[in-house]
Amino acid sequence: MIRLKELTKVYKDFDLNISMEIQPGTVAGLIGKNGAGKSTTIKAILGLIRPTSGQIEVLGKNPLEFSSKDRSSIGACLAESGFNRMLNVNDVTAILKKMYPEFNEDTFRAQCKEQGLPFDKPIGDFSTGMKAKLRVLTALCHDAKLLILDEPTAGLDVMARNDILDMLRNYMAEDEERSMLISSHISTDLEGLCDEIYMIGEGRLILHEDTDILMGKYGIIKLSDEDYSKMDKSYIVSTKKQPYGYDCLTNEKQFYMENYPTTAIENSNLDSVIMLMLGGSSKALKEEQK
């Protein structure tokens, strides 16, 4: 569905260099700090910016060469996008009918009604959650093979977030060949939705892992300074200095549980992986292991 090979985009104060591949039927999460390169990656995939170098294939083509039919195979939801605040859902329906040959008006209207979106009220008077739901529904309404969503649940309460995640799960379940790339700062959204995670830091890919492996094989080891100095660091991915010693992220939790049975080892979650991968020190650790 998506293939990036050494994709680069160079700006005055930032450069992106990333490779990734998302297979049919896969939900991939894209995470990283603000300014890490997530939105730049998504814009390059959608053909909204021209890369400096490298290769991009989306649905087997360079997105800069997409026809209108090719574009209709992609459902996109960008954080900064939206319809004119003076329009209403009836107006949006008419626009979507003109834009997408595969637009399903009955399904779109039914889902808008189910999500509590009024048809005659100006979008400018919608709540934040209602606007977010409308953006997502416009991406789902035309039988897209590939969904690309940039922070679709940002700023929403728990109920609105769950509603959107349920819409996405249901859409993906309808066709096992559909794929999705979603970025989010809310790690729990990605844990329950994504098959794999791509983590970007300062324009570079620093982690790519199956979500099940992140949740199952990764762990957080709590060590004093003395214990850290004696620890076998073969399977330590990143470390962070703490007042009591070190927090260490491992990708082989079972190894340390078996060989260091008295050591405190916690199960990982996406938040802890993010904190240690993006806020810890993997470079210094590699130098130490040499």
N, C-alpha and C positions, 0 to 999 in steps of 0.2 A: 504493500500500500504506500509506504513512505520509505525512501532510501536516500540518505545524505552521506556523501563520501567526501571527507575533508572539506566540508563547506566552510568558507570563510567570508566574513563581512567586516571590513575595516572602516572604523570611524576615527575621528581625530583623537578621542580619548578612550576608545574601547575597540577591541577586536574580538570577533567570534571565530572559533575554529572547532567544528564538531562533526562527528560521524554518528549515524544512528540508522536503524532499520526496524520498521514496524510491519509485522506480517498480517495478512488477512485474519480476521477474527480475534484480534488482539486489542486490549485496552491498555494504553501506555500513559503513565503519568510523568509530567515534566516538572521538576521542582528545583528551587534555588532561591537565593536572596534576591531582593529587588536590584535590578541592574546586572544580574548574572548573565543574561542573554536569552531568557525564555521567550520574551515577546519578539525579539529579533529573529529567533529560530522559526517561530510560528509565521511571522510575516514573510520570511523567505520561502517557507513551504507553500504559502498561499500565493506566491508570486507578487506580493505587495512591495517588495524591495528586490533589487537586483544584487546577487551575491558578488563579492570581489573575485572569488575563484571557487573551484570545487564543483561537485555534481549534485543535482537534485533530481530525483524521480518521484513523482506523485501519481499514483494510478498508472505507472508505466511511462509517464511523459514529464518533460520539463514544464513546470507550471507557467513559465513565461510564454509557452507556446500553446496554452490551453485554448480550446474553442469554448463557446458558450455552453455547449453540451457537456464538455468535460467539467466545467465549473459547476454545473448543476448536479454533478455526482458528489460534490463536497458540501457538507453542512458546516458553516462556520459561525462561531459566537465569540466576538472579541469584546474585551472589557470596555473599550472606549466607543464601541459602535452602538447604534440605536436609530430609531425612526424619529422624524420631526415630532416635537412634543405636542403639536397641534393636531396630529393625526389620531385616529382611533383604530380599534381592531378591524372594523369594517373596511376602513381605508387600506390598512395593511393587507387584508385579505385580497383586495383588488390588485394591489401591487404584486403580491406573491403569485397570483394567477398569471400575470403577464411575464413574470421572471422565469418561472419554472414549469416546463411542460408536464412534469410528474407531480405537480402540486395537488394534494388531496384536500380539497376545501372542506368536505364533510368531517374528515378526521381532525383537521386543524381547528375548526369551530367547536367540535366536541371537546377537544382537549383544552381549548381556551375556557370553555364553560366549566369544565371539571376543575380547572385551576383558579376559578373565581375571577377571570378577567372580563370586565364589562365590555360590550361591543361598541357602545356609543360614547363612552367617556374618553376625553383627550388623554393621550399617553402621558402628557406632562403632569397630570393629576394622579397618575398611578403611584403606588408605594414602590420603594426600592425592590422589594421582593416581586411585585407584579411585573415591573420592567424586566427583571432578570428572567422570569419565567417566559415572558414574551420573546426575549432574545433567543432563548433555548428552543422554544417551540418553532420559531422561524427556521432554525437549523434542522429540525426534525421532520418538517412538513412535506418534503419533496423526495423521499426515498433515497437519501444520500448514502453512498457506499462508505464514505469516510467522514467522520466528525472531527472537527478541530475546535477546541474550546479553550479560551484563555480566561482563567479566573471566573468561571460561570457562577460560583456561589459566594464571591467576595462580598462582604458587608451584610450578609443575610443572617436572619435568626435561624435557630435550629430547625424549625418546622419548614420554612421556605427552602432551606438547603436540602432537607430530606425529600421534599416534593420534587425538586430538580433532579436529585440523584436517582429517585425512583423512575422518573421519566427516561433518564439515560439508560438505566438498567433494562427497562422494558423495551426500549428501542433496539438495543443491542441483542436482546433475547429473540427478537422477531426474525433475525437473519444472522446465522453464525459466520457469514463472510464479511459482515460489517466490521470496521475498525474505528478506533477513537484515540486521539491524542488530546490530553487534557492537562492544563497547568493549574495549580492551586497552591495557596499558602496554607490550606487547611488539611493537615496530614490525614486526619481521620476519614475525610472524604475519599482520599486516594487509596487508603488501606482497604476499604471495603468495596472498591470499584475496579482497581487496576490489576492487570496481570503482571506488569513489569514497571519498573521505575527508572527513569533517567534523571540524574542529578547534575546540574550545571553549576560551576563556580568560576567566576571571572572569565566567562566566555569559553570555558573548557569543560568537557564531559569528565566528571570525576568519579562517577559511579553509575553502573548499569547492572541491575539485578532483578530477578523475579521477586515479586512481592512476597510469595510464600517463603522463599529462602530468607529474605530480609526478616520476616517475622519468626522463622523457625530456627535458622542456623546462626543468625547474628545474636550477639549479646553484649552487655555492658559489664566489664570487670572493674571492681572497686579495689584499689591497691594503695597500701602505704608506700612511702618512698623506698623503704628497705625491700619490701616484697616486689616492687616494680623492678628494682635493680637485679633481682634474682629470677624474674619471670622469663620463660621462653617466649619470645616475641614473634615467633614464626607466623602466627595467625592473627596478629594485631594489625588492624587496618589503620587506626588513628588513635591518638591519645590527647588528653586535655589535662593540664596541671590544675590541681585543686588544692585548697588549704590542707587537706588531710593526706594528700598524695597524688594519685592519678585516677582518672576515668579512662578506660581503654575499650575501644570498640573492636570486637573480634568477629570474624566471619566463620569461625569454627568453635561455637560455644561448647559443644560436647567434648572437644579435646581438653579444654580447661576444666570442665566439670569433672572429668575422669582423672586428670593428672594433678589438679589442685583442688581437692574436695573441700577444704576448709575456707577457700576463697569466696568472697561474696560476688556472685554472678547474677545479673538481672536479665530478664527477657528484654529484647529490644522492641521498640516501636519506631515508626517513621520519624517522629519528633526527635527521639534520642539519636537516631542515625544522622539526621540533618545537623543537629547540634555538634556532634563529634566530627562529622566529615567536613562541615563548613566552618566550625569554630575551633576544631582541634588542630593537631599538628601531625600530618602524615609524612611531610617532607623530612622533618627532623628524625622521625622514627626510621625512615628508610636509611638515612645516614648512619644511625646508631646500629642498624642491623647488618651493615656491611662488615 
